[in-house]
Amino acid sequence: MSTTHFPVAIIGGGLGGLTAARVLHVNGIEPAVFDLEAGPEARTQGGMLDIHAENGQKALHAAGLHDDFLRLVHEGGQAMRLLGTDGTVHVAEEDDGTGDRPEVDRGELRDLLLNSLPTGTVRWGRKVTGARPLGDGRHAVTFADGSVITTDLLIGADGAWSRVRPLLSDAKPAYTGISFVETDLYEADTRHPRSAAVIGGGFFIALGHERGFLAHREPDGSLHVYTALKTDESWIDTVDFGDHATAKAAVLAHFDGWDEGLRGLVADADTITPRRIHALPVGHRWDRVPGVTLLGDAAHVMSPFAGEGANLAMYDGAELALALAAHSGDTEAALTAYEEALFPRSKASAAESATSLDTMFGPDGLEQMTAFFTTDSAGQ
């Protein structure tokens, strides 16, 4: 099979990789994006994202898509409720439209980025099996179908288990001690009115006994719930998640004595999917290697408890693209400038995420989070 050369190759068509591709395109640089999914509709893209003014929205401005993004915002999505194990509401904030972290559906945001790229920019069904240096900053990438490309600039935007990262770093994500069990409750207002009333109109947290629920109301009227458990890494393997009744019983065994409205977020769910939460070491960095860099989870995967993952991935993508445009003809100067800014900001967010995990799922997580939200509201 012949080898094809691309001046700029982005591995991974998630939010970070697509943002990088879009901002490069806006600045007259045409990259190629390679994604392992069979196509854009191969799987659902997850739940809601709050897009922060200081990073995610800046990336959308750089991409020329901020006005289009505003049309996707879920009205009322910035409302927040914090409950205890007995269903008592400890904090309730309404969405008055003045917040700077509007909620959007991840799939709709991804579609916005995809549709902003020239046709053919993303090559689907291209699963990377390896990457190797060729010298002078060039790299070869091999795919599962046997095809090979070469590139002058290789950008790893391929997530937590990146195949590009080993070119730069030996670090691997480690289990954080928290596992999620994700559930969906469809047509909540009519089919699951009790759960709809519990969660309210936006973001929802219930905490206690070093575990809890995090949830969103989706724009389509469904509820997307993350049940968080402090468990051994092997716990998921002990449960048959193919048998929904068995899996629900195993999860609910961790919530004996909790309010039935909270337990219903699992008991009444239409889907159930487990996921371990992993993170790279706080402060992960690498020495400059010619012709290759990382962004998003490939560079700094962290737990989701600071809400920064998608925002940082998009911001990384935009900042990398802007650095390449600003240092036209000098890729190494661009990568040096990009990484010098990347490392401290990702370290700060990773530290915040790790601290939030410890706080939320510590012995007094409910009390600490209540104090955090009430103090924060008072400060505003």
C-alpha positions in Angstrom: 0.0 0.0 0.0 1.4 3.4 -1.0 2.3 6.1 1.6 0.6 9.5 1.4 2.2 12.7 2.8 0.3 15.4 4.7 2.0 18.5 5.9 -0.1 18.6 9.0 -1.8 15.5 10.4 -4.1 15.6 13.4 -4.8 12.2 15.0 -8.2 12.3 16.7 -11.5 14.0 15.6 -12.8 15.0 19.0 -13.5 18.6 20.1 -9.8 19.4 20.5 -8.6 18.0 17.2 -11.5 19.6 15.3 -10.9 23.0 16.9 -7.3 22.8 15.9 -8.3 21.9 12.4 -10.9 24.7 12.2 -8.5 27.4 13.5 -5.8 26.2 11.2 -8.3 26.4 8.3 -9.3 29.9 9.2 -5.7 30.9 9.1 -5.0 29.4 5.7 -3.4 26.1 6.8 -5.2 22.9 5.7 -4.6 19.9 8.0 -5.8 16.3 7.6 -7.7 14.8 10.5 -7.7 11.0 11.1 -10.3 9.5 13.4 -10.8 5.8 14.4 -14.6 6.0 14.3 -16.3 4.7 11.2 -18.1 8.0 10.6 -19.5 11.0 12.4 -22.7 9.1 13.5 -20.8 6.0 14.7 -21.7 6.7 18.4 -23.3 9.1 20.7 -21.0 11.9 22.0 -22.0 12.0 25.6 -23.9 14.6 27.7 -23.9 18.3 28.3 -20.8 20.5 28.5 -20.4 23.9 30.2 -18.3 26.0 27.9 -16.2 28.5 29.9 -15.6 32.1 28.9 -11.9 32.0 29.7 -11.0 29.0 27.5 -13.6 27.1 25.6 -15.4 30.2 24.4 -12.1 31.9 23.5 -11.4 28.9 21.2 -14.8 29.3 19.5 -14.0 33.0 18.9 -10.7 32.0 17.3 -12.6 29.5 15.2 -15.1 32.1 14.1 -18.0 30.0 15.5 -19.0 31.8 18.7 -22.2 33.2 17.4 -23.2 29.8 16.0 -22.3 28.3 19.4 -24.6 30.7 21.2 -27.5 29.3 19.2 -26.8 25.9 20.6 -26.9 27.0 24.3 -29.4 25.1 26.4 -31.6 27.8 28.0 -31.8 27.2 31.7 -28.8 24.8 31.7 -26.7 26.8 34.1 -29.2 26.1 37.0 -27.7 24.0 39.7 -28.9 21.9 42.6 -26.9 20.2 45.4 -28.7 17.6 47.5 -27.9 15.3 50.4 -28.5 11.6 50.8 -32.0 12.2 52.2 -33.0 14.3 49.2 -32.8 17.6 51.1 -31.8 20.5 48.8 -28.7 22.3 50.2 -28.0 24.7 47.3 -30.3 25.8 44.5 -29.3 28.3 41.9 -31.4 29.4 39.0 -30.1 30.2 35.5 -30.7 34.0 35.2 -28.8 34.2 31.9 -25.9 36.1 33.3 -23.5 33.1 33.9 -20.4 32.7 31.8 -20.5 28.9 31.5 -23.5 28.1 29.2 -24.4 24.5 28.6 -24.4 22.8 25.2 -24.9 19.3 24.0 -21.5 17.7 23.2 -22.8 16.1 20.0 -24.2 19.4 18.7 -20.9 21.2 19.5 -18.9 18.5 17.7 -21.3 18.8 14.6 -20.8 22.6 14.6 -17.0 22.1 14.4 -17.2 19.2 11.8 -19.5 21.1 9.5 -17.2 24.1 9.6 -14.4 22.2 7.9 -13.9 21.6 4.2 -15.4 18.3 3.0 -12.8 15.5 3.3 -10.8 17.1 6.0 -11.6 14.2 8.4 -10.6 10.7 7.3 -12.9 8.3 9.1 -12.2 4.7 10.1 -8.4 5.3 10.6 -7.3 3.6 13.8 -3.7 4.3 14.6 -1.5 1.3 15.5 1.8 3.1 15.7 3.8 6.2 15.0 7.6 6.6 14.5 10.1 9.4 13.7 11.7 9.6 10.3 14.2 12.3 11.2 14.1 16.1 10.6 10.9 16.4 12.4 8.9 14.1 10.1 6.9 11.1 11.3 5.2 8.1 9.8 1.8 6.9 11.2 0.5 3.4 10.6 -3.2 2.5 10.6 -5.0 -0.7 11.4 -6.0 -1.1 7.7 -2.4 -1.2 6.8 -2.2 2.3 5.3 0.7 4.6 6.2 1.0 8.4 6.1 3.9 10.6 6.6 3.7 14.2 8.0 5.9 17.2 8.7 3.8 18.0 11.9 2.1 15.3 13.9 -0.6 16.4 16.4 -1.8 13.9 18.9 -5.4 14.8 19.8 -6.3 11.1 20.3 -7.4 11.1 23.9 -6.4 9.4 27.2 -4.8 6.3 25.6 -3.0 8.3 22.9 -0.9 6.4 20.3 1.1 9.5 19.7 2.0 10.3 23.3 4.8 7.6 23.5 6.8 9.7 21.0 7.1 12.3 23.7 6.4 10.7 27.1 6.3 7.4 28.9 3.5 8.5 31.2 0.3 6.6 31.2 -3.1 7.5 32.9 -3.7 5.9 36.3 -6.9 5.0 37.9 -8.2 7.8 40.2 -10.1 5.6 42.6 -13.5 6.7 41.2 -15.7 4.8 38.7 -18.7 6.2 37.0 -21.9 4.3 36.1 -23.6 6.4 33.4 -27.4 6.1 33.0 -30.0 7.8 30.7 -33.6 8.4 31.5 -35.5 9.3 28.3 -38.6 11.5 28.0 -38.1 12.3 31.6 -41.1 14.6 32.2 -43.6 12.0 31.0 -41.8 8.7 31.6 -39.7 9.6 34.7 -41.4 12.6 36.4 -40.0 11.8 39.8 -36.4 11.9 38.5 -37.1 15.0 36.4 -38.4 16.8 39.5 -35.3 15.7 41.5 -32.8 17.0 39.0 -34.5 20.2 38.0 -33.7 22.2 34.9 -29.9 22.1 34.7 -26.9 20.6 36.6 -27.4 18.4 39.6 -25.2 16.9 42.3 -26.1 14.7 45.3 -23.3 13.7 47.7 -22.7 11.6 50.8 -20.7 8.7 52.2 -17.9 9.3 49.7 -20.1 8.7 46.7 -22.8 10.5 44.7 -24.7 11.4 41.6 -23.9 14.1 39.0 -26.5 14.7 36.3 -27.8 17.1 33.6 -31.1 17.7 32.0 -30.5 17.4 28.3 -32.2 19.7 25.7 -34.2 16.7 24.3 -35.8 16.2 27.7 -33.8 13.3 28.8 -31.6 13.0 31.9 -28.0 12.0 31.8 -26.7 10.7 35.1 -23.2 9.9 36.4 -23.2 7.7 39.5 -19.8 8.1 41.1 -18.4 5.3 43.3 -15.1 5.2 45.2 -14.2 1.6 44.3 -11.3 -0.7 43.5 -10.3 -0.6 39.8 -11.5 -4.1 39.4 -15.1 -3.5 40.7 -16.6 -2.9 37.3 -15.3 -6.4 36.2 -17.3 -8.0 38.9 -20.6 -6.8 37.6 -22.5 -8.0 34.5 -23.4 -4.7 32.9 -25.0 -6.6 30.0 -27.8 -7.6 32.4 -29.4 -4.3 33.4 -31.3 -5.6 36.3 -28.2 -7.2 37.8 -26.1 -4.1 37.2 -28.7 -1.8 38.7 -28.9 -3.9 41.8 -25.1 -3.9 42.2 -24.9 -0.1 41.9 -27.9 0.5 44.2 -26.3 -1.7 46.9 -23.9 1.2 47.4 -26.9 3.5 48.1 -28.8 1.7 50.8 -30.7 4.2 52.9 -30.5 7.0 50.3 -33.7 8.8 49.2 -35.8 6.8 46.8 -35.9 9.7 44.4 -32.1 9.6 44.1 -32.0 5.8 43.9 -34.5 6.1 41.0 -31.8 7.7 38.9 -30.4 4.2 38.6 -33.4 2.0 39.3 -35.6 3.6 36.6 -32.8 4.2 34.0 -33.2 3.2 30.3 -29.4 2.6 29.8 -26.5 1.7 32.1 -22.8 1.9 31.2 -19.7 1.7 33.4 -16.5 3.8 33.1 -13.4 4.0 35.1 -11.9 7.5 35.7 -8.2 7.9 34.9 -5.8 10.8 35.0 -2.2 11.5 34.0 0.1 12.8 36.7 -0.5 16.4 37.7 2.1 18.5 35.9 2.6 16.0 33.0 5.1 17.5 30.5 7.7 16.4 28.0 10.9 17.7 26.4 10.5 19.3 23.0 10.6 16.7 20.2 10.8 18.1 16.7 7.6 17.8 14.6 5.2 16.4 17.2 3.0 17.6 20.0 -0.1 16.8 22.0 -3.4 18.5 23.0 -6.4 17.7 25.1 -6.6 14.4 27.0 -3.6 13.1 25.1 -1.6 15.8 26.9 -3.3 16.1 30.3 -6.2 13.8 30.8 -7.7 14.5 34.3 -10.8 13.6 36.2 -13.9 15.6 35.2 -14.4 17.3 38.6 -13.1 20.7 37.5 -15.2 20.7 34.4 -12.2 21.6 32.3 -11.5 18.7 30.0 -13.4 19.7 26.9 -12.7 23.4 27.5 -8.9 22.8 27.7 -8.9 20.5 24.7 -10.6 23.2 22.6 -8.4 25.9 23.9 -5.3 23.8 23.3 -6.4 23.2 19.7 -7.0 26.9 19.1 -3.8 28.0 20.8 -1.7 25.5 18.9 -3.2 26.6 15.6 -2.7 30.3 16.4 0.9 29.6 17.3 1.5 27.9 14.0 -0.1 30.7 12.1 2.0 33.3 14.1 5.2 31.5 13.5 4.7 30.7 9.8 7.6 28.7 8.4 9.1 28.0 11.9 7.2 25.0 13.3 9.6 24.4 16.1 9.2 28.0 17.4 5.5 27.6 17.2 5.5 24.3 19.2 7.9 25.7 21.8 5.6 28.7 22.4 2.5 26.5 22.5 4.0 24.0 25.0 5.5 26.7 27.2 1.9 28.0 27.8 0.3 24.6 27.8 2.2 23.0 30.6 1.4 25.5 33.4 -2.3 25.9 32.5 -2.9 22.2 32.3 -1.0 21.7 35.6 -3.2 24.2 37.3 -6.4 22.6 36.0 -5.3 19.1 36.8 -4.4 20.1 40.3 -7.9 21.7 40.7 -9.5 18.5 39.4 -7.6 16.3 41.7 -8.5 18.5 44.7 -12.2 18.6 43.7 -12.2 14.8 43.5 -10.8 14.5 47.0 -13.2 17.1 48.3 -16.4 15.8 46.7 -15.8 12.2 47.7 -14.2 12.8 51.0 -15.9 12.2 54.4 -17.5 15.6 54.5 -18.0 16.2 50.7 -21.5 17.5 51.0 -20.6 20.0 53.7 -17.6 21.2 51.8 -19.4 21.6 48.5 -22.3 23.4 50.2 -19.8 25.8 51.6 -18.1 26.2 48.3 -21.2 27.1 46.4 -22.7 29.3 49.1 -19.5 31.2 49.6 -19.0 31.5 45.8 -22.5 32.9 45.4 -22.1 35.3 48.2 -18.8 36.5 46.6 -20.7 37.3 43.4 
